[in-house]
Amino acid sequence: MGLDLSGIELPFTVADVVGGGMELIGLVVGFIVLAMALMFAPRLINFVKGVFGKGGRSAH
């Protein structure tokens, strides 16, 4: 009973699907990294300003 798919051939292989997926990730990853950098940059700038601005907290 069950579905017999032994006679069906697909026009692509698993390697083709994995390769296409990796290419898609390769196209999108630059934008994701840029967005994360833009989100993290203000925190980093404020941290550096806090450490070097007015002698830091240890100068009080």
Backbone as a chain_set.jsonl record, in Angstrom:
{"seq": "MGLDLSGIELPFTVADVVGGGMELIGLVVGFIVLAMALMFAPRLINFVKGVFGKGGRSAH", "coords": {"N": [[0.873, -1.183, 0.0], [0.864, 2.183, -0.223], [2.732, 4.898, -1.556], [4.422, 4.717, -4.532], [7.322, 5.959, -5.601], [9.448, 5.328, -7.186], [9.843, 5.382, -9.953], [9.963, 8.0, -10.71], [11.767, 10.771, -11.815], [13.561, 13.6, -10.884], [14.23, 16.915, -12.137], [16.43, 17.984, -10.923], [19.097, 17.601, -8.524], [19.903, 16.669, -5.113], [22.248, 17.949, -4.471], [22.114, 20.136, -6.194], [20.001, 21.582, -5.052], [21.028, 22.169, -2.505], [23.291, 23.655, -3.239], [22.059, 25.843, -4.547], [20.661, 26.931, -2.384], [22.782, 27.729, -0.747], [23.938, 29.681, -2.374], [21.889, 31.567, -2.361], [21.881, 32.279, 0.356], [24.41, 33.377, 0.423], [23.996, 35.687, -1.078], [22.264, 37.144, 0.555], [23.436, 37.395, 3.052], [25.233, 39.518, 3.332], [23.61, 41.795, 3.551], [22.309, 41.201, 5.934], [24.421, 41.212, 7.789], [25.183, 43.893, 7.553], [22.862, 45.171, 8.536], [22.9, 44.247, 11.186], [25.277, 45.423, 12.037], [24.614, 48.142, 11.891], [22.699, 48.226, 13.883], [24.212, 47.631, 16.143], [26.26, 49.5, 16.244], [25.665, 52.137, 17.466], [25.612, 51.452, 20.232], [28.24, 50.577, 20.618], [29.666, 52.921, 20.015], [28.723, 54.644, 22.041], [29.741, 53.26, 24.235], [32.539, 53.498, 23.817], [32.789, 56.292, 23.947], [32.01, 56.655, 26.596], [34.066, 55.363, 27.949], [36.426, 56.737, 27.191], [35.702, 59.398, 27.295], [35.864, 62.251, 29.347], [37.683, 61.08, 31.119], [36.739, 58.617, 31.931], [34.993, 56.375, 34.223], [36.53, 55.85, 36.43], [37.873, 58.144, 37.138], [36.516, 59.76, 38.891]], "CA": [[0.0, 0.0, 0.0], [1.784, 3.306, -0.157], [3.021, 5.617, -2.79], [5.666, 4.255, -5.142], [7.955, 7.052, -6.355], [10.709, 4.843, -7.729], [9.983, 5.676, -11.373], [9.954, 9.441, -10.951], [13.065, 11.429, -11.781], [13.46, 15.047, -10.789], [15.211, 17.59, -13.002], [17.552, 18.492, -10.138], [19.55, 16.686, -7.481], [20.039, 17.266, -3.788], [23.393, 18.866, -4.548], [21.637, 21.365, -6.828], [19.182, 22.314, -4.077], [21.932, 22.696, -1.48], [24.093, 24.708, -3.872], [21.203, 27.011, -4.738], [20.411, 27.513, -1.066], [24.0, 28.411, -0.3], [24.075, 30.899, -3.169], [20.901, 32.521, -1.846], [22.4, 32.767, 1.63], [25.546, 34.23, 0.087], [23.497, 36.983, -1.535], [21.512, 37.83, 1.604], [24.212, 37.528, 4.283], [25.827, 40.857, 3.392], [22.597, 42.72, 4.062], [22.054, 40.863, 7.333], [25.56, 41.705, 8.561], [25.082, 45.349, 7.555], [21.789, 45.551, 9.464], [23.373, 44.001, 12.549], [26.291, 46.439, 12.353], [23.922, 49.404, 12.139], [22.021, 48.125, 15.169], [25.193, 47.524, 17.211], [27.195, 50.625, 16.212], [25.434, 53.162, 18.5], [26.036, 50.941, 21.54], [29.698, 50.576, 20.645], [30.108, 54.32, 20.06], [28.453, 55.143, 23.396], [30.69, 52.608, 25.138], [33.853, 54.117, 23.639], [32.698, 57.644, 24.492], [31.965, 56.541, 28.048], [35.367, 54.949, 28.467], [37.451, 57.745, 26.946], [35.206, 60.748, 27.552], [35.994, 62.776, 30.716], [38.528, 60.231, 31.938], [36.087, 57.365, 32.315], [34.334, 56.365, 35.527], [37.503, 55.731, 37.511], [38.459, 59.44, 37.418], [35.699, 60.509, 39.852]], "C": [[0.907, 1.228, 0.0], [2.049, 3.855, -1.529], [4.382, 5.178, -3.309], [6.225, 5.361, -6.026], [9.247, 6.609, -7.038], [10.9, 5.187, -9.206], [10.057, 7.15, -11.699], [11.37, 9.987, -10.837], [12.859, 12.936, -11.762], [14.498, 15.7, -11.698], [16.39, 18.173, -12.228], [17.881, 17.49, -9.038], [19.606, 17.412, -6.147], [21.19, 18.264, -3.777], [22.995, 20.191, -5.197], [20.834, 22.219, -5.853], [20.072, 22.94, -3.012], [22.793, 23.822, -2.041], [23.293, 25.981, -4.094], [20.892, 27.709, -3.426], [21.611, 28.281, -0.543], [24.253, 29.691, -1.094], [23.108, 31.976, -2.693], [21.361, 33.109, -0.523], [23.575, 33.706, 1.383], [25.121, 35.608, -0.392], [22.896, 37.794, -0.396], [22.383, 38.152, 2.82], [24.866, 38.91, 4.412], [24.86, 41.876, 3.961], [22.294, 42.457, 5.535], [23.182, 41.387, 8.218], [25.535, 43.225, 8.64], [24.013, 45.822, 8.533], [22.213, 45.341, 10.91], [24.417, 45.031, 12.967], [25.635, 47.779, 12.646], [23.173, 49.388, 13.471], [23.026, 48.175, 16.331], [26.097, 48.749, 17.313], [26.901, 51.693, 17.263], [25.846, 52.707, 19.897], [27.552, 50.974, 21.679], [30.246, 51.995, 20.747], [29.883, 54.901, 21.448], [29.403, 54.524, 24.414], [32.06, 53.266, 25.047], [33.85, 55.534, 24.185], [32.68, 57.618, 26.011], [33.31, 56.183, 28.65], [36.391, 56.077, 28.333], [36.988, 59.168, 27.23], [35.305, 61.111, 29.022], [36.741, 61.811, 31.636], [37.905, 58.916, 32.363], [35.504, 57.439, 33.712], [35.338, 56.338, 36.688], [38.116, 57.086, 37.901], [37.665, 60.238, 38.45], [36.349, 60.605, 41.17]], "O": [[2.019, 0.892, 0.406], [1.615, 3.298, -2.537], [5.38, 5.261, -2.593], [5.664, 5.664, -7.079], [10.056, 7.452, -7.428], [12.041, 5.272, -9.662], [10.201, 7.514, -12.866], [12.082, 9.698, -9.876], [12.071, 13.474, -12.54], [15.531, 15.099, -11.993], [17.267, 18.796, -12.827], [17.06, 16.648, -8.672], [19.382, 18.62, -6.07], [21.102, 19.31, -3.135], [23.482, 21.248, -4.799], [20.975, 23.442, -5.832], [19.894, 24.105, -2.656], [22.995, 24.837, -1.375], [23.794, 27.079, -3.855], [20.864, 28.938, -3.362], [21.467, 29.358, 0.036], [24.733, 30.678, -0.538], [23.461, 33.153, -2.628], [21.242, 34.315, -0.306], [23.714, 34.721, 2.066], [25.814, 36.593, -0.139], [23.014, 39.019, -0.388], [22.086, 39.1, 3.547], [25.025, 39.406, 5.527], [25.246, 42.726, 4.763], [22.05, 43.394, 6.296], [22.923, 41.946, 9.284], [25.837, 43.79, 9.691], [24.237, 46.774, 9.28], [21.916, 46.171, 11.769], [24.44, 45.463, 14.119], [26.06, 48.483, 13.561], [23.031, 50.427, 14.114], [22.709, 48.712, 17.392], [26.65, 49.007, 18.382], [27.844, 52.134, 17.921], [26.378, 53.505, 20.669], [28.083, 51.35, 22.725], [31.195, 52.239, 21.492], [30.76, 55.582, 21.98], [29.825, 55.195, 25.356], [32.679, 53.56, 26.07], [34.818, 55.943, 24.827], [33.282, 58.483, 26.647], [33.654, 56.647, 29.737], [37.144, 56.34, 29.271], [37.821, 60.059, 27.391], [34.865, 60.335, 29.871], [36.44, 61.747, 32.828], [38.531, 58.165, 33.111], [35.531, 58.507, 34.323], [35.016, 56.759, 37.799], [38.817, 57.162, 38.91], [38.112, 61.313, 38.85], [35.793, 61.203, 42.091]]}, "num_chains": 1, "name": "protein.A"}
